[in-house]
Amino acid sequence: MASELDIRAAGRDRSGMPDGKHESLSLIAGYSDMRLVEAPPEMSFRRMVGLGWRTWPYMRPMLVHIVVVLAFIFSGSVAGLVGFFVGVDLMHNKVLIGEKLQPIQATVLFVDDEYVTTDPKKLGQIRRSKGKGAGGKKTGVATTAAAAGEDKAATAVEPELTQDRRRTVRNRLLMWTVVGGVFGGLLGAVFRYYSMWVWQCVNQNLRVAMIERAESLSLKYHDNSRVGDAIFRVYQDSAMIVNLIQSAIIAPLMTVYGLVVGIGIVAAFDPWFAAMVVLVAIPVGWTIVKSTPRIRRRALVNRVANSRLTSRIQEAFTAVKVVKANRAEARIFKQFDEDSRDALSAAYFLRLDMVLVTLAVALLGASLVIVGEYLMVSWVIEQRETFLGALVAGIIGFVIWNYGAVEIARGRLGGLAGSARGLLGIWMRMQDLFLALERAFFLLDLEPDVTDPASPVPFPAPIETVTWRSVRFGYEAGKDVLAGIDLTASAGTVTAIVGGTGAGKSTLVSLLLRLYDPDEGAVSINAVNLKDLAVSDLRAHVGIALQKNVLFAATVANNIAFGTPKADRAAIETAAQVACADDFIREMANGYDTELGERGGKLSSGQRQRLSIARAVVRDTPVLILDEPTASLDARTEQRVLVNLAEWGRDRVIFLITHRLSTIRNADRIALIEDGRIVEHGTHDQLIARADGRYREFVDAETVGSGTA
């Protein structure tokens, strides 16, 4: 009977959805489900500062460029603020109302002294007297006459700009606006490109450090970790160092700077505004404090879910042949669909919480603006003096509450409300940012199990022996894979290491490469403990052809020379001849320059295996490890390869890990491993002669299993 999964798969269209119908994501279902993370992670302000400080080594190489970027941002913000004030004053008070210019404004606009006010403070006093005359309680001829006299005096002393002069001011202002816009646009484009280059260089420094650390970790870590998680940490989490500079350093500083300047400006207009801002800041702060743990938790759920999705994608594509061969597409789709929905829901719900908190703060900011609007309109009607307007009367004309003052104060109040929302947004994004950095530094904080000694000794030469002495090792504590190994191999010999599946054969030679270190005992070369050698030096002298024939989308020559990039063509061809690969390579379209497909998909398994052997041979190392080197070769080719290897390895130590009896018989020495121990050791003839020997029993089992007599 067909399974439910098979039935569902049968009804899928090319998009992978059932019966051509696309299922939509749920809007809010699962909003309260926080199962991916049990509790909000700890992320104190001190911890944030510590994480930020840890990014310094990756920023330091770009320090000069970062200083230039920060200086440009600061100078640009100051210039923009000054330009905004002057522009608003020119448009609202000069062009629309007709007030005369301040001296600096006239200089910038290239107009003569007839446009310039002679006494800006007196002008404010005259305007206030006009307001009192119009709205005061006294009535009568005397009052009216006095007011009229003051008006005449004001007109005589400080006449307003004529229509023609207003047009001139307007046109000059528009000219500067166009010039500033064009220049600012060009400069801004160059700055964006330059700053992006700076930030990406910083990100590159961190990514490379993470890859270096990941590569330095022993296989113990990689055996127990999902590849997709490491990919997500390196590619996505590391990118947060860019946002650290922009969102956790520059943006907060600029926002706080804007808040301080904004509060200072509105306080200069009237201290009541500053008091109102402080009053609104109290509930805003309370909202931020209360919402932070939930936002932090949502951010981590989002990153964990996306990391799982990345792992699922990586696993699906890596195992694509297995999936197709077992008709498991429907199962893989179902798993991907579930992980994808979790990731999308986590991203939606994080943003939903951020929107809700931002909405609450926006309502408080809107209340501040509405109350401020009411007060400003009242003060304009009263012709009330601004608090510190007379101090800047030489630059801008805001001595009393007028149209321009209202526009500036309204803009500052709105800006303060916007800055509060912006600061909240920055704070919420910082929760995600620092969680991502912590995930990135988690990889950097892992200490390699295999490390170089303080004073490494040179690799011993010429090589004489490779020895395991009382070696014990386990991937997990209390579970030994190797339980007391003693083995010695001499130069000029081929040692076959045989045994059942899981006996510890591959683990044994992995210790020779220091992919792991033994828990007890020692592995040595010429009586020199491998732990006394530099890891890179050791691996430079030990070649290996793995059972998994990993090839790359490159030329045949580049694949053979993968571990030896400086190998010349002659060495590459010689290695191919030893591996019996030269013949089929030359039959290919472009010979050694033929491009291979992804993972060598254009080659048969036997051809891939011979290229893998050639890759190990071209390194010309004194120690060679061949893990199931002939498993995919026919008997004739196998014998040719083994004869070539024996000739090539006359002064080398060669290890064969194999199950094939034809390969075993040609070895100089054979070590049989069972349950992590070497139970028998000798030549094929010596071991097979033992009637009740373990090796003979192993050979008989292999012979029966292979169907040979």
Secondary structure, 3 states (H helix, E strand, C coil): CCCHHHHHHHCECCCCCECCCCCCCCCCCCCCCCCCCCCCCCCCHHHHHHHHHHCHHHHHHHHHHHHHHHHHHHHHHHHHHHHHHHHHHHHHHHHHCCCCECHHHHHHHCCCHHHECCCHHHHHHHHHHHHHHHHCCCCCHHHHHHHHHHHHHHHHHCCCCCHHHHHHHHHHHHHHHHHHHHHHHHHHHHHHHHHHHHHHHHHHHHHHHHHHHHHHCCHHHHHCCCHHHHHHHHHCHHHHHHHHHHHHHHHHHHHHHHHHHHHHHHHHHCHHHHHHHHHHHHHHHHHHHHHHHHHHHHHHHHHHHHHHHHHHHHHHHHCHHHHHHCCCHHHHHHHHHHHHHHHHHHHHHHHHHHHHHHHHHHHHHHHHHHHHHHHHHHHHHHCCECCCHHHHCCCCCCCECCHHHHHHHHHHHHHHHHHHHHHHHHHHHHHHHHHHHHHHHHHHHCCCCCCCCCCCECCCCCCCEEEEEEEEECCECCECCEEEEEEEEECCEEEEEEECCCCCHHHHHHHHCCCCCCCEEEEEECCEEHHHECHHHHHHCEEEECCCCCCCCCEHHHHHCCCCCCCCHHHHHHHHHHCCCHHHHHCCCCHHHCECCHHHCCCCHHHHHHHHHHHHHCCCCCEEEEECCCCCCCHHHHHHHHHHHHHHCCCCEEEEECCCHHHHHCCCEEEEEECCEEEEEECHHHHHCCCCCHHHHHHHHHHHHHCCC
